[in-house]
Amino acid sequence: MKVALFPDLVVNGETVPQAAIAAEAQNHGAPKGKPGIAWRKAANAMAVRTLLLQDARRRGIEPQPEEVGSGRFETDEEALIRGLLATVVEVETPAEPAIRAEWERDPSRFRTPPLWEVSHILCACDPCDEAQSAIARTRAEDLAARACGNPRGFARLASEHSDCGSKGSGGALGQLGPGDTVPEFEAALRGLSEGEITAAPVQTRHGWHVIRMDAVAEGEVLPYDAVRQRISDAMEKAAWAGAARTFVNQLVASADISGADLRPV
């Protein structure tokens, strides 16, 4: 007799197809060689999804799919869940004193975007080619050590060794702001002080980079009136998410579920 690798997921008497859980598992990470972790995460997610759909149908909610992208619409199930949450989750708009108190807690959090003046040396490679990437990383590590040992020679190193077109200007990329580069590169910029060079190369889809922060212009703190609506929206969104979690926890607490391990979230 063939034994199922994973237990059936049954929610209030409704069995969730294992094929649906397998499809959902593709959206959940797990350590290599441990597919059971991804499966359990997927089973939990499908259990919650099933509970929401059951409650939506019990309430007689009709799906009204909305456009979520250019020519792309919600599925009926997505529309049902959205309709349910719109029906049962209600939050009040934050009061003015609460919004101002949130701003006064740390006004320095609300700034204009920073500007970075940056130079780099690129050791280009295809990140999917492990051998090529290893060679490029070794090159970059050597160049990083040389650059850190002689910061004034950075431009010469870039002009002689960089695989980027900026080598013609000593690796200078000019002024950059948030969103101007790939996320990995920007994350490195946010951790650099003026004049600092990355001691270890930074990997992006383009290869390995040795980065020098030439100058930093921190964003200016914005006045309350300029950020009031942003703060209000964030507070309302957080309150909505909390109320939605409470609603889901109530559904879980009153449900009969096997094949998933749901704890209050």
Secondary structure by P-SEA (a helix, b strand, c coil): cccccccccccccccccaaaaaaaacccccccccaaaaaaaaaaaaaaaaaaaaaaaaaccccccccccccccccaaaaaaaaaaaaccccccccaaaaaaaaaccccccccbbbbbccccccccccccaaaaaaaaaaaaaaaaaaaacccaaaaaaacccccccccccccccccccccccaaaaaaaaaccccccccbbbbccccccccccccccccccccccccaaaaaaaaaaaaaaaaaaaaaaaaaaaccccccccccc
